[in-house]
Amino acid sequence: MQIKDLAANQGKCDITASVLEKGDVREFNKFGKAGRVCNAKVKDESGTVSLTLWNDEIEQVSPGDKVKITNGWCSEFQGELQLSAGKFGKMEVEKGAGDASTDTPASDAPAEAPEEKPEPVESADVTEEKVE
């Protein structure tokens, strides 16, 4: 199955896709239980879709990974399709195996040089003035 074949309220979704980006983690409390949710954008050769990650799934996925959803669930929220492993599905992650055409993940980007701090100036002629 490909992303273009997904439809709202569809079960038994089997998709393999590359993770393009991962959004911010949001915390919620429902029925007295705390939880976390995060949306990621995934793509295959047919298109892109939002992948909803719940609780422990969030740490498993990073941009540049390949995810395989087996027996997943596709829903719709505010007119946008959302794929998830759902209650009965399974998600497998292959680290760094995403499509080579995806953007470079932020974690693989070259680190910026640390900001250099100027050396302290030691001079007996320096006086401090209070400005009011």
MARBA-3410 file (N, C-alpha, C, O; in Angstrom, 1 decimal):
132
0.9,-1.2,0.0,0.0,0.0,0.0,0.9,1.2,0.0,2.0,1.2,0.6 ~ 0.4,2.3,-0.7,1.2,3.5,-0.7,0.4,4.6,0.0,-0.8,4.5,0.2 ~ 1.0,5.7,0.3,0.4,6.9,1.0,-0.8,7.4,0.2,-1.8,7.7,0.7 ~ -0.7,7.4,-1.2,-1.8,7.9,-2.0,-3.0,7.1,-1.9,-4.1,7.6,-2.2 ~ -2.9,5.8,-1.4,-4.1,4.9,-1.3,-4.8,5.1,0.0,-5.8,4.4,0.2
-4.3,5.9,1.0,-4.9,6.0,2.3,-6.2,6.8,2.2,-6.3,7.7,1.4 ~ -7.1,6.4,3.1,-8.4,7.1,3.2,-8.8,7.3,4.7,-8.4,6.4,5.5 ~ -9.6,8.3,5.0,-10.0,8.5,6.4,-10.8,7.3,6.9,-11.5,6.6,6.1 ~ -10.6,7.0,8.1,-11.3,5.9,8.8,-11.0,4.5,8.2,-11.9,3.7,8.0 ~ -9.8,4.3,7.8,-9.3,3.1,7.1,-8.4,2.4,8.1,-7.5,2.9,8.6
-8.6,1.1,8.3,-7.8,0.2,9.0,-6.9,-0.7,8.1,-7.0,-0.6,6.9 ~ -6.2,-1.5,8.8,-5.3,-2.5,8.0,-4.4,-1.8,7.1,-4.2,-2.2,5.9 ~ -3.8,-0.7,7.5,-2.9,0.1,6.6,-1.5,-0.4,6.8,-1.0,-0.5,8.0 ~ -0.8,-0.9,5.8,0.5,-1.3,5.8,1.3,-0.4,4.9,1.2,-0.4,3.7 ~ 2.2,0.4,5.5,2.9,1.5,4.8,4.4,1.5,5.3,4.7,1.3,6.4
5.3,1.7,4.3,6.7,1.9,4.6,7.0,3.3,4.1,6.8,3.6,2.9 ~ 7.6,4.2,5.0,7.8,5.6,4.5,9.0,6.1,5.3,9.5,5.6,6.3 ~ 9.6,7.2,4.7,10.7,7.9,5.3,10.2,9.1,6.1,9.3,9.8,5.7 ~ 10.9,9.3,7.3,10.5,10.4,8.1,11.2,11.7,7.7,12.4,11.7,7.6 ~ 10.4,12.7,7.3,11.0,13.9,6.9,11.2,14.9,8.0,12.3,15.5,8.1
10.3,15.0,8.9,10.4,15.9,10.0,9.6,15.4,11.2,8.6,14.6,11.0 ~ 9.9,15.9,12.4,9.1,15.6,13.6,8.8,16.8,14.3,9.7,17.7,14.6 ~ 7.5,17.0,14.7,7.1,18.2,15.4,7.3,18.2,16.9,8.0,17.3,17.4 ~ 6.8,19.1,17.6,6.9,19.3,19.0,6.1,18.2,19.7,5.0,17.9,19.3 ~ 6.6,17.8,20.9,5.8,16.9,21.7,4.8,17.7,22.6,5.2,18.7,23.2
3.6,17.2,22.6,2.5,17.8,23.4,2.1,16.8,24.5,2.0,15.6,24.2 ~ 1.9,17.4,25.7,1.4,16.5,26.8,-0.1,16.7,27.0,-0.6,17.8,26.7 ~ -0.8,15.7,27.4,-2.2,15.8,27.6,-2.6,14.9,28.8,-1.8,14.1,29.3 ~ -3.8,15.1,29.3,-4.3,14.3,30.4,-5.8,14.0,30.0,-6.6,14.9,29.9 ~ -6.0,12.7,29.9,-7.4,12.2,29.5,-7.8,11.1,30.4,-7.0,10.1,30.6
-8.9,11.2,30.9,-9.5,10.2,31.9,-8.5,9.9,33.0,-8.4,8.8,33.5 ~ -7.9,11.0,33.5,-7.0,10.9,34.6,-5.6,10.3,34.3,-4.8,10.1,35.2 ~ -5.3,10.1,33.1,-4.0,9.5,32.7,-3.3,10.5,31.8,-3.8,11.1,30.9 ~ -2.0,10.7,32.1,-1.1,11.6,31.4,-0.6,10.9,30.2,-0.4,9.7,30.2 ~ -0.4,11.6,29.1,0.2,11.0,27.9,0.9,12.1,27.1,0.8,13.3,27.4
1.6,11.6,26.0,2.3,12.5,25.1,2.0,12.1,23.7,1.7,11.0,23.4 ~ 2.0,13.1,22.8,1.7,12.9,21.4,2.6,13.9,20.6,2.9,15.0,21.0 ~ 2.9,13.4,19.4,3.8,14.2,18.5,3.4,13.8,17.1,3.1,12.6,16.8 ~ 3.4,14.8,16.2,3.2,14.5,14.7,4.5,14.5,14.0,5.3,15.4,14.2 ~ 4.6,13.6,13.1,5.8,13.6,12.2,5.3,13.6,10.7,4.1,13.2,10.5
6.1,14.1,9.8,5.7,14.1,8.4,6.5,13.0,7.7,7.7,12.9,7.8 ~ 5.8,12.0,7.1,6.5,10.9,6.4,6.1,10.9,4.9,5.1,11.4,4.5 ~ 7.0,10.3,4.1,6.8,10.3,2.7,7.2,9.0,2.1,8.1,8.3,2.6 ~ 6.5,8.6,1.0,7.0,7.5,0.1,7.0,8.1,-1.3,6.8,9.3,-1.5 ~ 7.1,7.2,-2.3,7.2,7.8,-3.7,5.9,8.3,-4.2,5.8,9.0,-5.2
4.8,8.1,-3.4,3.4,8.5,-3.9,3.0,9.8,-3.2,2.0,10.4,-3.7 ~ 3.6,10.2,-2.1,3.1,11.4,-1.4,3.6,11.5,0.0,4.5,10.7,0.5 ~ 3.0,12.4,0.8,3.3,12.6,2.2,2.0,12.5,3.0,0.9,12.7,2.5 ~ 2.2,12.2,4.3,1.1,12.1,5.3,1.7,12.4,6.7,2.8,12.2,6.9 ~ 0.8,12.8,7.5,1.1,13.0,8.9,1.1,11.7,9.7,0.1,11.0,9.6
2.1,11.4,10.4,2.2,10.2,11.2,2.1,10.6,12.7,2.9,11.4,13.2 ~ 1.1,10.1,13.4,0.9,10.4,14.8,1.6,9.4,15.7,1.4,8.2,15.6 ~ 2.5,10.0,16.5,3.3,9.1,17.4,2.8,9.3,18.8,2.6,10.5,19.3 ~ 2.6,8.2,19.5,2.1,8.3,20.9,3.1,7.8,21.9,3.8,6.8,21.7 ~ 3.3,8.5,23.0,4.1,8.1,24.2,5.4,7.5,23.8,6.3,8.3,23.3
5.7,6.2,24.0,7.0,5.7,23.8,7.5,5.7,22.3,8.7,5.7,22.0 ~ 6.5,5.8,21.4,6.9,5.8,19.9,7.6,7.1,19.6,8.4,7.1,18.7 ~ 7.4,8.1,20.4,8.0,9.4,20.1,9.6,9.4,20.0,10.2,9.9,19.1 ~ 10.2,8.7,21.0,11.6,8.6,21.1,12.2,7.7,20.1,13.4,7.7,19.8 ~ 11.4,6.8,19.5,11.9,5.8,18.6,12.1,6.4,17.2,12.9,5.8,16.4
11.5,7.5,16.9,11.5,8.0,15.5,12.3,9.3,15.4,12.1,10.2,16.3 ~ 13.1,9.5,14.4,13.9,10.7,14.1,13.8,11.0,12.6,13.7,10.0,11.8 ~ 14.0,12.2,12.2,14.1,12.5,10.8,15.2,11.7,10.2,16.3,11.6,10.8 ~ 15.0,11.2,9.0,15.9,10.4,8.3,15.7,8.9,8.5,16.3,8.1,7.8 ~ 14.9,8.5,9.5,14.6,7.1,9.7,13.5,6.6,8.7,12.8,7.4,8.1
13.4,5.3,8.6,12.4,4.6,7.8,11.5,3.9,8.7,11.9,3.2,9.6 ~ 10.2,4.2,8.6,9.2,3.5,9.5,8.3,2.6,8.7,8.0,2.8,7.5 ~ 8.0,1.4,9.3,7.1,0.5,8.6,5.9,0.3,9.6,6.1,-0.2,10.7 ~ 4.7,0.7,9.1,3.5,0.6,9.9,2.8,-0.7,9.4,2.5,-0.8,8.2 ~ 2.5,-1.6,10.3,1.7,-2.8,9.9,0.4,-2.8,10.7,0.4,-2.6,11.9
-0.7,-3.0,9.9,-2.0,-3.0,10.5,-2.3,-1.7,11.2,-3.0,-1.6,12.3 ~ -1.9,-0.6,10.6,-2.1,0.8,11.1,-3.5,1.3,10.9,-4.4,0.6,10.3 ~ -3.8,2.5,11.3,-5.0,3.1,11.3,-4.9,4.5,10.6,-3.9,5.3,11.0 ~ -5.7,4.9,9.7,-5.7,6.2,9.1,-7.0,6.9,9.5,-8.1,6.4,9.3 ~ -6.8,8.1,10.1,-8.0,9.0,10.5,-7.8,10.3,9.8,-6.9,10.5,9.0
-8.7,11.2,10.1,-8.7,12.5,9.5,-8.9,13.5,10.6,-9.8,13.4,11.5 ~ -8.1,14.6,10.7,-8.3,15.7,11.7,-8.1,17.0,10.9,-7.1,17.2,10.3 ~ -9.1,17.8,11.0,-9.1,19.2,10.4,-8.8,19.1,8.9,-8.0,19.9,8.4 ~ -9.3,18.1,8.3,-9.2,17.9,6.8,-7.9,17.2,6.4,-7.6,17.1,5.2 ~ -7.0,16.8,7.3,-5.7,16.2,7.0,-5.7,14.8,7.4,-6.1,14.5,8.6
-5.3,13.9,6.5,-5.1,12.5,6.9,-4.0,12.3,7.9,-3.0,12.9,7.8 ~ -4.3,11.4,8.9,-3.2,11.1,9.9,-3.1,9.6,10.0,-4.1,8.9,10.3 ~ -1.9,9.1,9.9,-1.6,7.7,10.0,-1.1,7.4,11.4,-0.3,8.2,11.9 ~ -1.4,6.3,12.0,-0.8,5.9,13.2,-0.8,4.4,13.3,-1.5,3.7,12.6 ~ 0.1,3.8,14.2,0.1,2.4,14.4,-1.3,1.9,15.0,-1.7,0.8,14.8
-1.9,2.8,15.7,-3.2,2.5,16.3,-3.1,1.5,17.4,-2.1,1.1,17.9 ~ -4.3,1.1,17.9,-4.4,0.2,19.0,-3.9,-1.2,18.7,-3.4,-1.9,19.5 ~ -4.1,-1.6,17.4,-3.8,-3.0,17.0,-2.6,-3.2,16.1,-2.3,-4.3,15.7 ~ -2.1,-2.0,15.7,-1.0,-2.1,14.7,0.4,-2.1,15.4,0.5,-2.2,16.6 ~ 1.4,-2.1,14.5,2.8,-2.2,15.0,3.6,-1.2,14.1,3.4,-1.1,12.9
4.6,-0.6,14.8,5.5,0.3,14.1,7.0,-0.2,14.3,7.4,-0.5,15.4 ~ 7.7,-0.4,13.2,9.1,-0.8,13.2,9.9,0.4,12.6,9.4,1.0,11.7 ~ 11.0,0.7,13.2,11.9,1.8,12.8,13.2,1.3,12.4,13.9,0.5,13.1 ~ 13.7,1.7,11.2,15.0,1.4,10.7,15.8,2.8,10.8,15.5,3.6,10.0 ~ 16.7,2.9,11.7,17.4,4.1,11.9,18.2,4.5,10.7,19.0,3.7,10.2
18.1,5.8,10.3,18.9,6.4,9.3,18.7,5.7,7.9,19.6,5.9,7.0 ~ 17.7,5.0,7.7,17.5,4.3,6.4,16.5,5.0,5.5,16.0,4.4,4.5 ~ 16.1,6.2,5.8,15.1,6.9,5.0,15.7,7.2,3.7,16.9,7.1,3.4 ~ 14.8,7.7,2.8,15.1,8.1,1.4,16.2,9.1,1.4,16.2,10.0,2.2 ~ 17.2,8.9,0.5,18.3,9.8,0.4,17.9,11.2,0.0,18.7,12.2,0.2
16.7,11.4,-0.6,16.3,12.7,-1.0,15.7,13.5,0.1,15.3,14.7,-0.1 ~ 15.6,12.9,1.3,15.0,13.7,2.4,16.0,14.8,2.9,17.2,14.6,2.6 ~ 15.5,15.8,3.6,16.4,16.8,4.1,17.4,16.2,5.1,17.0,15.2,5.8 ~ 18.5,16.8,5.3,19.4,16.3,6.3,18.8,16.5,7.7,18.4,17.7,8.0 ~ 18.8,15.5,8.6,18.2,15.7,9.9,19.1,16.7,10.7,20.3,16.8,10.5
18.4,17.5,11.5,19.1,18.5,12.3,20.2,17.9,13.1,21.3,18.5,13.3 ~ 20.0,16.6,13.6,21.1,16.0,14.4,22.3,15.7,13.6,23.4,15.5,14.2 ~ 22.2,15.6,12.3,23.4,15.3,11.5,24.0,16.5,10.9,25.0,16.5,10.2 ~ 23.4,17.7,11.2,23.9,18.9,10.6,25.2,19.3,11.3,25.4,19.0,12.5 ~ 26.2,19.9,10.6,27.4,20.2,11.3,27.2,21.2,12.5,26.3,22.1,12.3
27.8,21.0,13.5,27.7,21.8,14.7,28.3,23.2,14.5,29.3,23.3,13.8 ~ 27.7,24.2,15.0,28.2,25.5,14.8,29.4,25.7,15.8,29.4,25.1,16.9 ~ 30.3,26.5,15.4,31.5,26.7,16.3,31.0,27.5,17.5,30.1,28.4,17.4 ~ 31.5,27.1,18.7,31.0,27.8,19.9,31.4,29.3,19.8,32.5,29.6,19.3 ~ 30.6,30.1,20.4,30.8,31.6,20.3,32.1,31.9,21.2,32.2,31.4,22.3
33.0,32.6,20.6,34.2,32.9,21.3,33.9,34.1,22.2,33.4,35.1,21.8 ~ 34.4,34.0,23.4,34.2,35.1,24.4,35.5,36.0,24.4,36.6,35.4,24.4 ~ 35.4,37.3,24.4,36.6,38.1,24.4,37.4,37.9,25.7,36.8,37.7,26.8 ~ 38.7,38.0,25.6,39.5,37.9,26.8,39.2,39.1,27.7,39.0,40.2,27.2 ~ 39.2,38.9,29.0,39.0,40.0,29.9,40.2,41.0,29.8,41.4,40.5,29.7
39.9,42.2,29.8,40.9,43.2,29.7,41.4,43.6,31.2,40.5,44.0,32.0 ~ 42.6,43.5,31.4,43.2,43.8,32.7,43.9,45.1,32.6,44.9,45.2,31.9 ~ 43.4,46.1,33.3,44.0,47.4,33.2,43.8,48.2,34.5,42.6,48.2,35.0 ~ 44.7,48.8,35.0,44.6,49.5,36.2,43.9,50.8,36.0,43.4,51.5,36.9 ~ 43.8,51.3,34.7,43.2,52.6,34.4,41.7,52.5,34.3,41.0,53.5,34.1
41.1,51.3,34.3,39.7,51.1,34.1,38.9,51.5,35.4,39.3,51.0,36.5 ~ 38.0,52.4,35.3,37.1,52.7,36.5,35.7,52.4,36.2,35.3,52.5,35.0 ~ 34.9,52.1,37.2,33.5,51.8,37.0,32.7,53.0,37.4,32.9,53.6,38.5 ~ 31.8,53.5,36.6,30.9,54.6,36.9,29.5,54.1,37.0,29.0,53.3,36.2 ~ 28.8,54.6,38.0,27.4,54.2,38.2,26.6,55.2,37.4,26.7,56.4,37.6
25.7,54.7,36.5,24.8,55.5,35.7,23.4,55.4,36.3,22.9,54.3,36.4 ~ 22.8,56.5,36.5,21.5,56.5,37.0,20.5,57.1,36.0,19.3,57.1,36.3
END
